C-alpha cells in the first residue's frame, strides 16, 4: 500500500515521503497513530502544495538568517563589568547575557541561535564569538568587555 508520511517514522522515512508499506502495518500502526495517510490522488496533490509552501517558508527563513548574520557582523556588543586593576572582572559574560543583549538590540526575536562560547568571558578586552544561526549559516559577533567606571 502506498502511503504519505505525516511525521518522521524511524526505519520508514521522513515527513512528506511517499512510501510503499504492507497493508497491515499501514492500517494497524501508521494510520492508527496518525503517522501516515493513504496516497490517493487528492492526497498527492495536497502533498505537492504543502511541499511548495514549505520550500517558500524555508527560503524566507534562510533570507532572514542571512539578514541576522549581516546585522551581527556590523554590531559590536559592549558589556561593562566591575573589575580589579588587572583586567579580571567580577562576574562574567556568558551565553545568556549575549543572547539577552541580542534580543534587546532587536537582532534576534524568536529565532533559535547557538552561541558557541566554550567558557564565560572573565577578562576585559575584545572577543569574537561565532554564532550558529542554523541552516549552515554562521556569524561572528564582536564582544567588547570593559571595566565599569
C-alpha positions as CSV (number, residue, x, y, z in Angstrom):
1,X,0.0,0.0,0.0
2,X,1.3,3.5,-0.9
3,X,1.2,6.0,2.0
4,X,2.3,9.6,2.6
5,X,4.1,10.1,5.9
6,X,2.8,12.9,8.1
7,X,5.7,12.7,10.5
8,X,9.2,11.2,10.6
9,X,9.0,7.5,11.2
10,X,12.1,5.6,12.2
11,X,13.2,3.0,9.6
12,X,10.5,4.1,7.2
13,X,11.1,7.7,6.1
14,X,10.8,11.4,6.7
15,X,7.8,13.6,6.8
16,X,6.1,14.0,3.4
17,X,7.8,10.9,1.9
18,X,5.7,8.6,-0.2
19,X,6.5,5.0,0.7
20,X,5.2,1.6,0.0
21,X,4.5,-0.5,3.1
22,X,2.4,-3.6,4.0
23,X,-1.3,-3.1,4.3
24,X,-1.4,-4.4,7.9
25,X,1.4,-2.1,9.1
26,X,-0.3,0.9,7.4
27,X,-3.7,0.2,8.9
28,X,-2.7,-1.1,12.3
29,X,0.1,1.2,13.2
30,X,0.7,4.2,10.8
31,X,-3.0,5.2,10.3
32,X,-4.0,4.4,13.9
33,X,-1.2,6.7,15.2
34,X,-1.8,9.5,12.6
35,X,1.7,9.0,11.3
36,X,0.6,8.5,7.7
37,X,-2.3,8.7,5.3
38,X,-3.2,6.8,2.1
39,X,-1.5,8.1,-1.0
40,X,-4.6,8.9,-3.0
41,X,-4.5,11.3,-6.0
42,X,-6.1,14.1,-3.9
43,X,-3.6,13.5,-1.0
44,X,-0.7,13.5,-3.5
45,X,-1.9,16.9,-4.9
46,X,-2.2,18.2,-1.4
47,X,1.3,17.0,-0.7
48,X,2.7,18.9,-3.7
49,X,1.1,22.1,-2.4
50,X,2.4,21.5,1.1
51,X,5.9,21.0,-0.3
52,X,5.7,24.3,-2.3
53,X,4.6,26.2,0.8
54,X,7.4,24.5,2.9
55,X,10.0,25.4,0.4
56,X,8.8,29.0,0.3
57,X,8.9,29.3,4.1
58,X,12.4,27.7,4.1
59,X,13.6,30.3,1.6
60,X,12.2,33.1,3.7
61,X,13.8,31.7,6.8
62,X,17.2,31.5,5.1
63,X,16.9,35.1,3.9
64,X,16.0,36.2,7.4
65,X,19.0,34.3,8.8
66,X,21.4,36.0,6.3
67,X,20.0,39.4,7.4
68,X,20.6,38.5,11.0
69,X,24.2,37.4,10.2
70,X,24.8,40.7,8.4
71,X,23.5,42.6,11.4
72,X,25.7,40.6,13.8
73,X,28.7,41.3,11.7
74,X,28.2,45.0,11.9
75,X,27.1,45.1,15.6
76,X,29.5,45.0,18.5
77,X,28.1,44.2,21.9
78,X,29.6,46.1,24.8
79,X,29.5,44.9,28.4
80,X,30.6,47.0,31.3
81,X,31.5,45.0,34.4
82,X,33.2,45.7,37.8
83,X,36.9,44.8,37.5
84,X,40.1,44.8,39.5
85,X,43.1,46.8,38.2
86,X,44.5,43.7,36.4
87,X,41.7,43.2,33.8
88,X,39.9,40.4,35.7
89,X,36.2,41.2,36.0
90,X,33.9,40.4,38.9
91,X,31.2,38.2,37.2
92,X,31.3,37.1,33.6
93,X,29.7,37.5,30.2
94,X,28.0,34.2,29.3
95,X,25.8,32.9,26.5
96,X,22.6,34.0,28.2
97,X,23.9,37.6,28.7
98,X,24.9,37.7,25.0
99,X,21.5,36.3,23.9
100,X,19.7,38.8,26.1
101,X,21.7,41.7,24.6
102,X,21.0,40.5,21.0
103,X,17.3,40.4,21.9
104,X,17.4,43.9,23.5
105,X,19.1,45.3,20.3
106,X,16.3,43.7,18.2
107,X,18.7,41.5,16.2
108,X,17.0,38.2,17.1
109,X,13.4,37.8,18.1
110,X,12.3,34.2,18.4
111,X,14.9,32.6,16.1
112,X,17.0,29.8,17.7
113,X,20.6,30.7,17.8
114,X,23.6,28.8,19.2
115,X,26.2,31.0,20.7
116,X,29.5,29.0,20.6
117,X,31.2,30.2,23.7
118,X,33.1,27.5,25.4
119,X,33.8,29.4,28.7
120,X,32.3,32.6,30.1
121,X,34.4,35.7,29.4
122,X,36.1,36.8,32.6
123,X,38.6,39.4,31.4
124,X,38.3,42.8,29.8
125,X,39.1,43.1,26.1
126,X,37.6,42.3,22.6
127,X,36.5,38.9,21.6
128,X,35.0,37.4,18.5
129,X,32.3,34.8,19.3
130,X,30.9,32.6,16.5
131,X,27.1,32.3,16.4
132,X,25.4,29.4,14.6
133,X,22.1,30.5,13.1
134,X,21.2,27.1,11.8
135,X,20.7,26.1,8.1
136,X,24.5,26.2,7.8
137,X,24.7,30.0,8.4
138,X,27.2,31.3,11.0
139,X,28.1,34.8,12.0
140,X,31.0,36.3,14.0
141,X,29.8,38.6,16.8
142,X,32.2,41.1,18.3
143,X,32.0,41.3,22.1
144,X,33.7,44.1,24.0
145,X,34.2,43.8,27.8
146,X,35.1,47.0,29.5
147,X,35.8,47.9,33.1
148,X,32.9,49.8,34.6
149,X,34.0,53.4,35.5
